[in-house]
Amino acid sequence: MRGNYLFTSESVSEGHPDKVCDRISDEVVDLYFREGPKHGFAPKDIRVACETLCTTNRVVIAGETRGPKGIDSAIEEVARGAIRDIGYEQDGFHWKTAGVEVLLHAQSPHIAQGVDASGNKDEGAGDQGIMFGYACRETPALMPAPIYYSHHILKLMAEARHSGRAPKLGPDAKSQVTVRYEDGRPVEATQIVVSTQHLDEAMTSEDVRQVIEPYVREALPGDWINGHTSWHVNPTGAFVVGGPDGDCGLTGRKIIVDTYGGAAPHGGGAFSGKDPTKVDRSAAYAARYLAKNVVAAALADRCTIQISYAIGVSDPLSVYVNLHGTGQVDEAKLEAVLPEMMSLKPRGIREHLKLDQPIYARTAAYGHFGRAPESDGGFSWEKTDLADALKRCF
């Protein structure tokens, strides 16, 4: 492995146009999981594939679903609630006045026949594809440092904006951190980029830096910002028009932000707007869960896992493990052991990680990985509860 190098990852805030769309799509998933049982639908039978487009004072929600009928008004309500919660009350995009069009329709019966369990047939994967999971020792969350700290910067800025401590910041923002690695370890930030919407048109880039710099310094390890660090804050100048009014947004366009910031492979499928029968989402969560437990068990310092599926087929077609030369165990043995620790069939993943719940809107910004598992089942794939059992296998 190369020891000395620079690596960069970016994050975008909850108010970025694409993230507004991800949030709305995941709010729809949560809505179906909340309302389905009230109308006689078992959570395992809920199906959602929801795509959202946002532009100037316009939201279009489309896709395929299976669940309770007649909830279009509730879908519009949760979309407006998400926009309000993010903080958009500007002339070009306002939670109250933006037009919301709902174009969801029933899921294709030809997809359903492959995915649904029937007779002796178990649930099949909702699509073909490849999914990756990754973990490493660079941060307490076992995530790559550049993406982990890029997220942390924007989370702190958002908390300051929502609390009123930074009232001049707008919802739309991006961050980027370049990390210098020495002997394979992250040691400092050489470049920091923050572009953030501001509500005061008179603010200069230097004014914006004075507002955001304390949060950047809080986000990064204390000695990472030093005399070698270059800052780029609102490098284009004014950033007043932001969000969907400034740039059209679409669900699923920030998949590298959602995962590992480019430090590990991504299979190509987006997560937001999909129920857990879609292995694009659930199997990527499972792969992260297993990779994180491998590293937490001290079986390796880095772990990449790939899982592949065919639509309508229950068992994964392949399981691949790469420990990047850091492993204490045989990779081929891990490939045999991991599916015994957790079923990698779609049903097995759903049940093990308890994914048939309204836990998805919270994943839409600041990464699906590297978050703390929550008491109601949110981010269950971040648990390390398999680590002890994995140690005993070796």
For each residue, the residues with C-beta under 8 A, 3 or more apart:
1: 184 324 325
2: 5 184
3: 181 182 183 184
4: 180 181 182 183
5: 2 180 181
6: 178 179 180 181 190
7: 144 146 178 179 181 262 263
8: 146 176 177 178 179 191 262
9: 144 146 147 150 176 177 256 260 261 262 263
10: 147 150 174 175 176 193 257 261
11: 147 150 151 153 154 174 175 176 257 261 366 367
12: 16 18 19 154 173 174 175 254 257 365
13: 16 19 154 157 158 171 172 173 174 196 365
14: 19 20 23 86 158 171 364 365 366
15: 19 20 86 87 88 170 171 172 173 197 242 243
16: 12 13 19 20 172 173 174 243 249 254
17: 20 21 54 172 243 244 246 247 248 249 250
18: 12 21 22 249 250 251 252 253 254
19: 12 13 14 15 16 22 23 249 254 364 365
20: 14 15 16 17 23 24 52 54 82 83 86 88 243 244 249
21: 17 18 24 25 51 52 53 54 249 250 251 252 253 272
22: 18 19 25 26 52 251 252 254 272 273 364 365
23: 14 19 20 26 27 82 86 272 361 364 365
24: 20 21 27 28 52 54 59 61 78 79 82 83 251
25: 21 22 28 29 50 51 52 61 63 251 272 273 364
26: 22 23 29 30 272 273 360 361 363 364
27: 23 24 30 31 78 79 81 82 361
28: 24 25 31 32 48 50 61 75 78 79 104 273
29: 25 26 32 33 48 50 273 274 275 358 360 361
30: 26 27 33 34 78 358 359 360 361
31: 27 28 34 35 71 74 75 78 358
32: 28 29 35 36 46 48 65 67 68 275
33: 29 30 36 43 46 275 356 357 358
34: 30 31 37 38 358
35: 31 32 38 39 67 68 71 74
36: 32 33 39 41 42 43 45 46 67 68
37: 34 40 41 42 43
38: 34 35 68
39: 35 36 67 68 69
40: 37
41: 36 37 45 46 66 67 68
42: 36 37 45 46
43: 33 36 37 46 356 357
44: 123 347 350 356
45: 36 41 42 66 67 116
46: 32 33 36 41 42 43 66 67 275 356
47: 64 65 66 67 107 112 115 275 277
48: 28 29 32 63 64 65 66 67 273 274 275
49: 63 64 65 107 273 274 275 278
50: 25 28 29 61 62 63 65 104 251 273 274
51: 21 25 61 62 63 250 251 252 273
52: 20 21 22 24 25 59 60 61 62 79 249 250 251 273
53: 21 58 59 60 62 248 249 250 251
54: 17 20 21 24 58 59 60 93 243 244 248 249 250
55: 58 244 245 248 249
56: 92 93 244 245
57: 92 93 94 97 98 99 245
58: 53 54 55 98 99 101 244
59: 24 52 53 54 79 83 98 99 100 101 244
60: 52 53 54 101 103
61: 24 25 28 50 51 52 75 79 100 101 102 103 104
62: 50 51 52 53 103 104
63: 25 48 49 50 51 103 104 105 273
64: 47 48 49 104 105 106 107 108 111
65: 32 47 48 49 50 104 105 106 107
66: 41 45 46 47 48 106 107 112
67: 32 35 36 39 41 45 46 47 48 71
68: 32 35 36 38 39 41 71
69: 39
70:
71: 31 35 67 68 74 75
72: 75 76 102 104
73: 76 77
74: 31 35 71 77 78
75: 28 31 61 71 72 78 79 102 104
76: 72 73 79 80 100 102
77: 73 74 80 81
78: 24 27 28 30 31 74 75 81 82
79: 24 27 28 52 59 61 75 76 82 83 100
80: 76 77 83 84 95 96 98 100
81: 27 77 78 84 85 95
82: 20 23 24 27 78 79 85 86 361
83: 20 24 59 79 80 86 88 93 94 95 98
84: 80 81 87 88 89 95 96
85: 81 82
86: 14 15 20 23 82 83 171
87: 15 84 161 162 170 171
88: 15 20 83 84 93 94 95 171 243 244
89: 84 94 95 96
90: 93 94 170 243 245
91: 94 245
92: 56 57 241 243 244 245 246
93: 54 56 57 83 88 90 98 243 244 245
94: 57 83 88 89 90 91 97 98
95: 80 81 83 84 88 89 98
96: 80 84 89
97: 57 94
98: 57 58 59 80 83 93 94 95
99: 57 58 59
100: 59 61 76 79 80
101: 58 59 60 61
102: 61 72 75 76
103: 60 61 62 63
104: 28 50 61 62 63 64 65 72 75
105: 63 64 65
106: 64 65 66
107: 47 49 64 65 66 111 112
108: 64 111 112
109: 112 113
110: 113 114
111: 64 107 108 114 115 126 311
112: 47 66 107 108 109 115 116
113: 109 110 116 118 312
114: 110 111 124 311 312
115: 47 111 112 123 124 125 126 277 311 312 346
116: 45 112 113 123 124
117: 121 122 123 347
118: 113 121
119:
120:
121: 117 118 124 314
122: 117 314 345 347
123: 44 115 116 117 277 314 345 346 347
124: 114 115 116 121 311 312 313 314 346
125: 115 128 277 279 283 309 310 311 312 313 314 346
126: 111 115 274 277 278 279 280 311 346
127: 269 278 279 280 309 311
128: 125 308 309 310 311
129: 267 268 269 279 280 308 309
130: 267 268 306 307 308
131: 267 269 279 280 283 284 286 287 306 307 308 309
132: 259 264 265 266 267 284 287 304 305 306
133: 284 286 287 288 289 290 291 292 303 304 305 307
134: 144 259 260 263 264 265 288 291 302 303 304 305
135: 142 143 288 291 292 294 295 296 302 303
136: 142 143 144 263 295 301 302 303
137: 142 295 301 302
138: 142 143 144 145 148 185 186
139: 142 143 144 145 148 149 370
140:
141: 148 369 370 371 382
142: 135 136 137 138 139 292 295 296 370
143: 135 136 138 139 147 148 260 367 369 370
144: 7 9 134 136 138 139 147 148 260 261 263 264
145: 138 139 148 149 177 179 186
146: 7 8 9 149 150 177 178 179 186 261 263
147: 9 10 11 143 144 150 151 257 260 261 262 263 367 370
148: 138 139 141 143 144 145 151 152 370
149: 139 145 146 152 153 177 179 189 219 220
150: 9 10 11 146 147 153 154 175 176 177 261
151: 11 147 148 154 155 175 366 367 370
152: 148 149 155 156 219 220
153: 11 149 150 156 157 175 177 194 215 216 219 220
154: 11 12 13 150 151 157 158 173 174 175 366
155: 151 152 158 159 219 366
156: 152 153 159 160 215 218 219
157: 13 153 154 160 161 166 169 173 194 196 212 215
158: 13 14 154 155 161 162 171 173
159: 155 156 162 163
160: 156 157 163 165 166 169 215
161: 87 157 158 165 166 167 169 170 171
162: 87 158 159
163: 159 160
164: 167
165: 160 161
166: 157 160 161 169 211 212 215
167: 161 164 199
168: 198 199 200 203 211
169: 157 160 161 166 173 196 197 198 199 211 212
170: 15 87 90 161 173 196 197 198 199 239 240 242 243
171: 13 14 15 86 87 88 158 161 197 242 243
172: 13 15 16 17 196 197 239 242 243 246
173: 12 13 15 16 154 157 158 169 170 194 195 196 197
174: 10 11 12 13 16 154 193 194 195 196
175: 10 11 12 150 151 153 154 192 193 194
176: 8 9 10 11 150 191 192 193 194
177: 8 9 145 146 149 150 153 189 191 192 193 220
178: 6 7 8 146 189 190 191 192
179: 6 7 8 145 146 149 186 187 188 189 190
180: 4 5 6 186 187 188 189 190
181: 3 4 5 6 7 184 185 186 187
182: 3 4 185 187
183: 3 4
184: 1 2 3 181
185: 138 181 182
186: 138 145 146 179 180 181
187: 179 180 181 182 224
188: 179 180 223 224 225 226 228 229
189: 149 177 178 179 180 192 220 224 225 229
190: 6 178 179 180 228 229 230
191: 8 176 177 178 229 230 232
192: 175 176 177 178 189 216 225 229 230 231 232
193: 10 174 175 176 177 232 233 235
194: 153 157 173 174 175 176 208 209 212 216 232 233 234
195: 173 174 233 234 235 236 239
196: 13 157 169 170 172 173 174 208 212 234 239
197: 15 169 170 171 172 173 239 240 241 242 243
198: 168 169 170 203 207 208 211 234 238 239 240
199: 167 168 169 170 240
200: 168 203 207
201: 238 240
202: 207
203: 168 198 200 207 208 238
204: 207 208 237
205: 208 209 233 234 235 237
206: 209 210 233
207: 198 200 202 203 204 210 211
208: 194 196 198 203 204 205 211 212 233 234 239
209: 194 205 206 212 213 231 233 234
210: 206 207 213
211: 166 168 169 198 207 208
212: 157 166 169 194 196 208 209 215 216 233
213: 209 210 216 217 231 233
214: 217 218
215: 153 156 157 160 166 212 218 219
216: 153 192 194 212 213 219 220 225
217: 213 214 220 225
218: 156 214 215
219: 149 152 153 155 156 215 216
220: 149 152 153 177 189 216 217 224 225
221: 224
222:
223: 188 226
224: 187 188 189 220 221 229
225: 188 189 192 216 217 220 229
226: 188 223 229
227:
228: 188 190
229: 188 189 190 191 192 224 225 226
230: 190 191 192
231: 192 209 213
232: 191 192 193 194 235
233: 193 194 195 205 206 208 209 212 213
234: 194 195 196 198 205 208 209 237 238 239
235: 193 195 205 232
236: 195 239
237: 204 205 234
238: 198 201 203 234
239: 170 172 195 196 197 198 208 234 236 242
240: 170 197 198 199 201
241: 92 197 245 246
242: 15 170 171 172 197 239 245 246
243: 15 16 17 20 54 88 90 92 93 170 171 172 197 246 247 249
244: 17 20 54 55 56 58 59 88 92 93 247 248 249
245: 55 56 57 90 91 92 93 241 242
246: 17 92 172 241 242 243
247: 17 243 244
248: 17 53 54 55 244
249: 16 17 18 19 20 21 52 53 54 55 243 244 253
250: 17 18 21 51 52 53 54 253
251: 18 21 22 24 25 50 51 52 53 270 272 273
252: 18 21 22 51 255 270 271 272 273
253: 18 21 249 250 270
254: 12 16 18 19 22 257 258
255: 252 258 259 266 268 269 270 271
256: 9 259 260 261 262 266
257: 10 11 12 147 254 261 367
258: 254 255 270 271 272 367 368
259: 132 134 255 256 264 266 284 367 368 369
260: 9 134 143 144 147 256 263 264 266 369
261: 9 10 11 144 146 147 150 256 257
262: 7 8 9 147 256
263: 7 9 134 136 144 146 147 260
264: 132 134 144 259 260 304
265: 132 134 304 306
266: 132 255 256 259 260
267: 129 130 131 132 280 284 306
268: 129 130 255
269: 127 129 131 255 278 280 281 284
270: 251 252 253 255 258 273 274 280
271: 252 255 258 274 280 281 284 363 368
272: 21 22 23 25 26 251 252 258 360 363 364
273: 22 25 26 28 29 48 49 50 51 52 63 251 252 270
274: 29 48 49 50 126 270 271 278 280 281
275: 29 32 33 46 47 48 49 278 281
276: 281 282 346 349 350 355 356
277: 47 115 123 125 126 282 346 350
278: 49 126 127 269 274 275 281 282
279: 125 126 127 129 131 282 283 284 307 309 346 349
280: 126 127 129 131 267 269 270 271 274 283 284
281: 269 271 274 275 276 278 284 285
282: 276 277 278 279 285 286 346 349 350 353 355
283: 125 131 279 280 286 287 307 309 316 344 346 349
284: 131 132 133 259 267 269 271 279 280 281 287 288 368
285: 281 282 288 289 349 353 355 368 381
286: 131 133 282 283 289 290 307 342 344 349 352 353 381
287: 131 132 133 283 284 290 291 305 306 307
288: 133 134 135 284 285 291 292 368 369 381 382
289: 133 285 286 292 293 342 353 380 381 382 383 386
290: 133 286 287 293 294 305 338 341 342 386
291: 133 134 135 287 288 294 295 303 304 305
292: 133 135 142 288 289 295 296 381 382 384
293: 289 290 296 297 341 384 385 386 387 390
294: 135 290 291 297 299 300 303 305 321 323 334 338 390
295: 135 136 137 142 291 292 298 299 300 301 302 303
296: 135 142 292 293 384 387
297: 293 294 384 386 387 388 390 391
298: 295 328 391
299: 294 295 303 323 327 328 329 334 390 391 394
300: 294 295 303 323 324 326 327 328 329
301: 136 137 295 324 326
302: 134 135 136 137 295 323 324 326
303: 133 134 135 136 291 294 295 299 300 321 322 323 324 327
304: 132 133 134 264 265 291 321 322 324
305: 132 133 134 287 290 291 294 319 320 321 322 338
306: 130 131 132 265 267 287 318 319 320
307: 130 131 133 279 283 286 287 316 318 319 320 344
308: 128 129 130 131 316 317 318
309: 125 127 128 129 131 279 283 313 316 317
310: 125 128 313 317
311: 111 114 115 124 125 126 127 128
312: 113 114 115 124 125
313: 124 125 309 310 317
314: 121 122 123 124 125 345 346 347
315: 344 345
316: 283 307 308 309 319 339 344 345
317: 308 309 310 313
318: 306 307 308
319: 305 306 307 316 335 338 339 344
320: 305 306 307 335
321: 294 303 304 305 331 332 334 335 338
322: 303 304 305 331
323: 294 299 300 302 303 326 327 329 331 334
324: 1 300 301 302 303 304 327
325: 1
326: 300 301 302 323
327: 299 300 303 323 324 330 331 334
328: 298 299 300 394
329: 299 300 323 333 334 394
330: 327 333 334
331: 321 322 323 327 334 335
332: 321 335 336
333: 329 330 336 337 394
334: 294 299 321 323 327 329 330 331 337 338
335: 319 320 321 331 332 338
336: 332 333 339 340
337: 333 334 340 341 390 393
338: 290 294 305 319 321 334 335 341 342 344
339: 316 319 336 342 343 344
340: 336 337
341: 290 293 337 338 386 389 390 393
342: 286 289 290 338 339 348 349 352 386
343: 339 347 348 349 351 352
344: 283 286 307 315 316 319 338 339 348 349
345: 122 123 314 315 316 348 349
346: 115 123 124 125 126 276 277 279 282 283 314 349 350
347: 44 117 122 123 314 343 350 351
348: 342 343 344 345 351 352
349: 276 279 282 283 285 286 342 343 344 345 346 352 353 355
350: 44 276 277 282 346 347 353 354 355 356
351: 343 347 348 354
352: 286 342 343 348 349
353: 282 285 286 289 349 350 380 381
354: 350 351 357 377 380
355: 276 282 285 349 350 359 380
356: 33 43 44 46 276 350
357: 33 43 354 376 377
358: 29 30 31 33 34 361
359: 30 355 362 363 374 376 377 378 379 380
360: 26 29 30 272 363 364
361: 23 26 27 29 30 82 358 364
362: 359 374 378 379
363: 26 271 272 359 360 368 371 378 379
364: 14 19 22 23 25 26 272 360 361
365: 12 13 14 19 22 23
366: 11 14 151 154 155 371
367: 11 143 147 151 257 258 259 370 371
368: 258 259 271 284 285 288 363 371
369: 141 143 259 260 288 381 382
370: 139 141 142 143 147 148 151 367 382
371: 141 363 366 367 368 379 382
372: 379 382
373: 378 379 380 382 383
374: 359 362 377 378 379
375:
376: 357 359
377: 354 357 359 374 380
378: 359 362 363 373 374
379: 359 362 363 371 372 373 374 382
380: 289 353 354 355 359 373 377 383
381: 285 286 288 289 292 353 369
382: 141 288 289 292 369 370 371 372 373 379
383: 289 373 380 386
384: 292 293 296 297 387
385: 293
386: 289 290 293 297 341 342 383 389 390
387: 293 296 297 384 390 391
388: 297 391 392
389: 341 386 392 393
390: 293 294 297 299 337 341 386 387 393 394
391: 297 298 299 387 388 394
392: 388 389
393: 337 341 389 390
394: 299 328 329 333 390 391
